[in-house]
C-alpha cells in the first residue's frame, strides 16, 4: 500500500519461522534457537533474556512478564500471568500512617516481587524443548563479555541520567565512569552474568531462594522495604484463559486482569460503532475518534480494573456491547466529550517479542521493569535492576487497585494475539507504558480498516491522549494538529517516539510469515 508519505522499512518474509524483537542481537539469539529446533517459547525466552541485559532501561530479570501461547497456531490459547505481588506486609494503612499517599517510584516500596524468572520457567515447562542451561547462554555472554550500546538505548540512558545518579547502586552498575554510555560504547556486567549463570545451573529456585534472593531482600530492607525471603519463595506464575472481542471478523485476545488488555478491547468495541474507512488513516477525524475511544476506555480501566479478586465489576460486563454507552452514544465529530480526568499512576517502559516457529507454535511475549530503569535500585551483589511495578497501585482504601500484601497491581504490559476462525493470524503488541492499548488499537485498525501490511501499520504516525494532553508524534501533519485543536484537544509534541511494535502475520494458505518491527526502536524482524 505505502501511500501515506511516511516511507519505512520493508516487511520481512519467511516460510519456516520468524521472530521480531526490539534489538537485532535478541532477534538473532531467538533465530539461532529456532534453527536448532527450539520452539517459539524457547526462542522468546532466549531473546527476552538477552534484552534483559542489553536493554536495561526496559526489561530484565528484576521485572514482570505476560505471555499468550497458542500451540500449532490453532485451538486453545493459554495466557500466562508472570506479574509479581506486593510484599505481604504492605497495606494502605501502613503508608497512610506515614503520610505516603502514592507509591514513591524510586523507593523500595515500588518494588513488587519480580515475576519474570518464574514465568520463563513456567512457559518452558509447558511449551519448551530447551532449558535455562541453553537459553540463557546468549544473555550470559552479553553480560560477561560485553555488549555494544544501541542508539535508542543510549537515548534513554541519557534521559534517565539524573534518576540513575540518585539511585541505589546504580552509579556502580549502570553509569560506567559516572556518566551514561553513548551509542557504540561496550558495557559489561559481571555480577549480572554470574547471577544468570546461577539461574542457568539451578533454575528458578536460584532466583527466589538462597543467596540471590537474600541479596535482593537485604538491599530492599536496608532502604525501608517490607520484603521478606518468604515473599520471594512464595511467588508463582498464574496460568489463565485469555479475554477477547471481535473486530471486523477477527478475534483479538488479551491476558485478563490484572493485565490491562481489556482497555484495548474496550477501545475496539467503541470504534466498531463507527466506520473508520470514511476517514483518511491520517486525518483529524480518525485521530479524534481514537482519542475519544481511549478516554472512555482508560477512564473505565482506572475506575474498575485491578487484580480480579478485587474487581467490583467483571470483565464480561465491561466487554458487553452496551457497556459505557452513556458516554459512547455522546461521541461527536465536532467536539470532545466531557469526561472526568482519571490519571493513571504510572507510564512505564517495556520490551515485546513475537515468535512463530516451524510448527506454527505462536508466542506473544512481553516483559518489563515498569518505568525506564525501573526503581533505580540494583541489588548489592547480584547486579539485578529491580522493577517499580508496585507504583501501579493506588494508596486509596476502597479502590479495587489499592495496595495490599500479596496482591498484584494493575499492570500496563499486554501481549496481543489476533485470530480468525480459531487460528492465529498475528501475534503482536505495541510497547510503551500507557500507550499500549491505544497503540495496539492503532496498529490493528491500520491493518483491518486501512489495509496496511504489518510494517506500514507500525510505521504510521501516532498519538496518545493522556492526562488531558493529546501527545502527537512529529510525523503527524501540522494541519491535523490544528484540526484537533479546533475540536478542543490540547495537543503537545512528544519528546521521544510513542511506543515500539513487533508483529508477525501468518498466511496459512501460502505457508508464509510476514514480519514487521518498529523503527522507533533498535530492533528487527528475522526469519528463515
N, C-alpha and C positions, 0 to 999 in steps of 0.2 A: 504493500500500500504506500508507505513512506511518502506521503504528500502533505505533511504538516509543517514542512520547512524547518524541522529540527532533526537534521540527519544524525544518526547514531551509528553504532557498530552493527555488523551483520549478525543474523541468527547463526547458531552452531548446530550442525546436523550429524546424526549418527544412527546406526542400526542396532548396536549391541547394548551399550549402556551410556549413561550420561550423568554428570554432576554439575551443579552450579554453586559457587561459593563467593565470598567477598574478598578472596585473595588467591592468586594463582598457585601459591605454594600449597594451600589447603586443597584446591581443586586437583592438583597433581597427586597429592598424597591419597586422596579418595579414589582417583582413577587407577592408581597403582594397586590399591586393594581390590578394586573391581576386576582388573586384569588377572590378578592372582586367583580369582574365583570367589572372592568375598561377596557378601550380599549388600543390598542398599544400606542396611543398618550398619554393617561393618564399615562401609565407606563413610557414612555420615559421622560415626564416632571418630574415625581416624582424622577426618577433615576438621571436625569440631575441636578435637584436642590440639591440633596444630594452631588453629585460630586462637585458642586459649593462651597460647604463648605469644604469637606474633601480632595479635590484635588485642592488646591488653586493655585498651580503653572500653572494649565492647563485651568481652567474654573471658571465661577462664573457669578453672575447677572450683573457684570460690563462688560460683553463680548457680543459676537455675536452668531448667530445661523442660520443654514440652515437645511432644512428637505425635505425628499421625502416621500410622503404618498400615498399608493395605497389601497383604501377601498376594503376589502374582497380579496385582492391579485390579482385582475384582473381588466381590463378596464383602465379607466383614472388614470394617475399618476399626483399628484399635487406637485409642487415644491414651497417651502416657503423660501423667502429671508429675513432673520431677521438680516441683517447686518446694521450697523449704518453709518451715514453720517458725513462728516466734518462740523464743525460749519459754519454757514452762512458767518461769517466774514473772513473765511480763503481763501486766494488766493496766487498764486505763487509770485506775485509782492511784497506782504507784507513780505514774507520770504526772497526773494532775496534782497530787500532793506536793510534788517538786516543781510545780508551775511550768511543766512542759506540756504544751498544747498541740504540738505537732512533732513528729519524729525528726530529730536533727540528722541531716543526711550524711554527715561525715562523723557521726558518733557510733559507738559500739551498739547503740540501740537500733540503728538502721540495719544491722546485720542479722538476717534470718539464717537459719541453718542451710548451708549450701546443698542443693539437691542434685547437681549435675552428675557427680560421680556415681551415685546410686542409680540415676536414670540411665547412664551409659550401661551399667551392669545389667539392669533390668531388660532393656531393649535387646541387648546382645544375648541374654539368656533365652529370650523368646524368638529372636529372628536372626541371630548371628551365626557365623561359622568360625570366626576367629575370636581370640581372647585379647585381654589388655596387653599380654606379653608381646603380641604382634602389632596391635593397633595403636599403641602409644609410642612406638619407636620414632616416627617422624617428629612428634612433639618433643620427645626427649632430645633428639638430635638438634632441633631448633633451639631449645633452651640451653643445652650444654655447649654446642659448637658455635652457636650464634645465628642470628637471622638479620636480614637487611630490612631496615625500616622503610615501608612504602609511603608514598606521598600523602594519601588521605590519613593514614595513621599518624604521620608526622604533624599534619594539620591539627588533629585532635589533641595530640600530646602538647603542642604549643598552647592551644586554647585552654588547657587544663593545668598549666604550669603553676599558677598560684595555689590551686587546690592541692596539687601534689607536694608543693613546697611545705604546706602546713599539715600534711597527713602523718600517719603513724607508720614509720619505717619506709615511707615512700621515697624519700630522698636517697636512701641507701640502695633501694631496689629498682627504682624507676626513673631516677634523674642522674644518670652517669655523668660525673664531672659537675654535678649541681645544676645542670640545665637540661631542657628537653632535647632528645635526639632529633636530628633532621633527616629528611629522606636520604637514603644511601648509607647512613650510619649502621654499624653492626652492633647488635645488643646480645649479651649473654646473660643467662640467669641460672647459675649453677645450682642454687638452692631449690629452685622450682624443678629443675631437671632431676635432682635427687628425689624429690617428692614424687614426681611422675614415675621414676624407676621403682619406688616402693609400691605404688599402685599397680604397676605392670607386673610385679612379682607376686603381691599378696592380695590383689583385688580390692573391692570397695571397702573392706574392713580396714585396710591400711590407712584410709582417709578418715573413717568415722570412729575408729578405736585406736588406742595406742599413742605413740609419740607425736604423730602429726595432729591428731585431734587434741591432745594435751597442749600442744603448742598454740593452736588456734584459740582454745579456751583461755589459756594463760594470757595471751595477747589481748583478748577482748575484756577479760575481767580486770586487767591492770588499768584499763581506761574506762571502767564503770559498767561494763556489760554484765548481763544477768545470765549468761550462758553457762551450761554445765556439760560435763562429759556425757551425762545421761541424755541430754538434748541431742547430741550428735549421734550417739549409739542408737537412739530410737527412731532415727529418720528412715522413712520408706517412700518408695515411688508408688503412686496410685495408677492402676490400670482402669480406664473408664470407657464409656461409649461416647462418640462424638455427637455434637449437635449440628443441625443443618437447616438450610432453607433452599427453596427452588428459585432460580432466576433464569429466565429465558430458556427454559427447558433443561437446564443443568442443575445439579445439586451441589451446593457449596457447604463444606464441612469444616468445623472448628472444634477445638477442645472445649469442654464445658467449663463453667466457673470452678475455681477461682480464676481461670483464664478469662480474658476479656473478649473472646471471639464473638460472643453474642452481639457485640457492638456493630461489627461489620454485617452480621446477618440482619440486624435491625435496619441498618442503612440500606441494604439491598431491598428489604421489604418495603421501605418507604419509596425508594426510587422506582420500584416496579409499578408504582401508581402513575408514573409519568413516562412519556415516550421521549427518551433522550435523543433518539435519532432525528427529532425535529430540529435539533440544535447542532451546530458545529461542535466537534470534540474540544476545540479550544475556543470557547465562547463565554460571554458573560452569563448566559442562561445556564449552561452546563455547570460552570463553577458555582453559580448561585444555588442551584438545586443540590449540588453535592454538599455545600456548606450547610444548608438548612437541614438536610438529612443527618449530617454529622452532629449538628447542635442538638437535635432531638434525641438521637441515639446515645450520644455521650452523656447528656443530662440524665437519661434513664439509667445508664450504666452506673453513674456515680451515686444515684439515689438507691439503686436496688441490688447491684451485683457485688458479691463477696464470696467467701468460701461457702459452698452450697448449703451446709447445715445451718448457716446463719441468715440465709435469704428469706425474706418475708413474702416474696413473690417469685414463683419458679420460672425457669427458662421457657417452658412450654407456653406459659401465659404470655411472656414477653414476645414470643415468636408468632402469636396469633395475629392474623391479618388486621384485626381491629384494634390492636394494642397502640396506644398513644394517638388514637385517631383524632382526639380533641385538638392535637397540635398539627398532625399531618394534613387534616382537612383544611387548615387555615394557611397552608403554604401558598404564597402568591408570587408572581413573577415581577411585580413592581415594587417590592419592598421586603423587609425582613420580618420574621416572626418576633413577637415579644416574648422572650423566654428568660427564666431566671438563669443567672450565671453560676454554674456549679463547677468549681475549679478542681481538677484532679490534683492529688498531692505531688505527683512526680512526672517527669518526662525523660525517660532513660534511653540507653544505647543497647544495641543487640547485634548478634550475628545470626544468619539463617543459611541453611544448607538444604538443597533439594537433590535427591538421588533417585534414579531408576536403573535397575540392574538388568542383566541379560534375560533373566526370568520374569522381568516386568514387576518384580517387587518394588513397591513405591514407598519412599520415606520422605516425609516433610518434617524438618528437624530444626528447632530454634533454641538457642540459649543465650544467656545474658548475665552481666553482673549489675544490671539496672543502670544508674547514671554512668556517665563517662568516668572510667576508672573507679567505678563502684563507690565504696565508702572511703576510699583513700586510706585504707587500713591494710597493711601487709603483715601477715603473721611473722613473728620474730625470727624463727629459724627455718621454716619450711617454704618461705617465699610465696605464699598464697595471697593474692589480692582478693579481698572479701567484698561481696556484693553489698548494696544498701537497699535491698528489696523490701525490707520491713518499713522503709519510708513510704511504701504504698498504703500502709494502714492509716486510719484516722484515729485520733485520740478524742473520741466523741461517743460517750456512753449512749447506747440505744441505736447507734448507726450499725447496719449489718457488717460494715467493714472496720469496726472498731478493733483495736489491737487487743489480743488475748493470748495467753500462754497456749502453745500447741496449735494455734490457728494459722492458716495460710492467708497472706494478704491478697487483695485484688491485684492481679498482675497486669502487665502490658504486652507480654510477648505471646504471639499467636501464630502457629503454623496453619496454613490453609491447604485444602485439597478440593479440587473440582472434579466431579464425576458426572457421567452420563450413562443412564441405564445400568447403574451399579458398577461401572468400570471407571478406573482412574483416567482422567483426561489431562489434568495439570496439577501437580504438586507445586505450590508456590507460596511465597509470603513477601511482605514488604516490611523491612525493619524500620526502626526509628521511633522508639518511645510512643508517645500518644498519637503519632501519625499513623500507626499501623492499621487500625480499622479503616480510616479514610484511604490510606494507600492501597490496601487490598481491594477496596471497592473501586477505586480509580482505575487500577490495572485491569480488574475483571470487566468493568464496563467498557474500557478501551477495546477489549477483545470481543466481548459478546454484543455490544451495541455498535461499535465503530469498526469492527472488522480488522483490527490491528493484529499483527503477529506478536509473539511474546516480547521481542526486543523493542518494537515500536511502542507497545503498550507500556513498557518500562521507561522508555526514553521521554515520553510526553511530559510537558510541564505540569507542575504540581502546586497545590495549595492546601493549607491546613487552617481551619477555623478553630482557634484555641484560645481560651480565656479572653474572649471578646475581640480578638485580633484575627484578621484573615492574613495569615503568613503566606506570601506568594514567592515562588522562585523567580529569579531574574529573567528566566525564559518566557514567563507569562507576558504577552504583549502589553504595551502601555495603554492601548485603547481598552483592553479588557479590565485592566486595573481601574481605569477611570470609570468604566461602566459599573463595576462592582461598588465603587464609592458612591455613585449616584443612587444605588439601591440601599445605601445605608451602611455598607460594610466598612469597618475601619481596617484598612489594608496596611501591611508592612512588608518590607522585603526581608527575606530570611538571610541570616549571615552565612550559614552553610547550607548544603543541599538537604532536601527533605527525604530522609529515609534512604533505603537501598533495597532493591528487589532481586530475587532469583526465581526463575521459572523454567519448567520443562513441560513441553506439550507432547502428548503421546498420540501418534496416529496409528491406530490399531490396524486399519486397512492396508496402509503402506508398510507397516512394520518399522516405522522411523520415529526418532526422538528429535525434538527441536528445542534448543536451549537459549535462554536469554539471561544476561547478567547486567546489573545496573552500573552505568558509567559513573555514578555518584560515589561508588566505592572503588577499591583497587582490584576487584575480582574478575572472574571469567567463568564461562561455561566450557566444559571439555567433554568430549565423547569419543568413543571408538567403535 
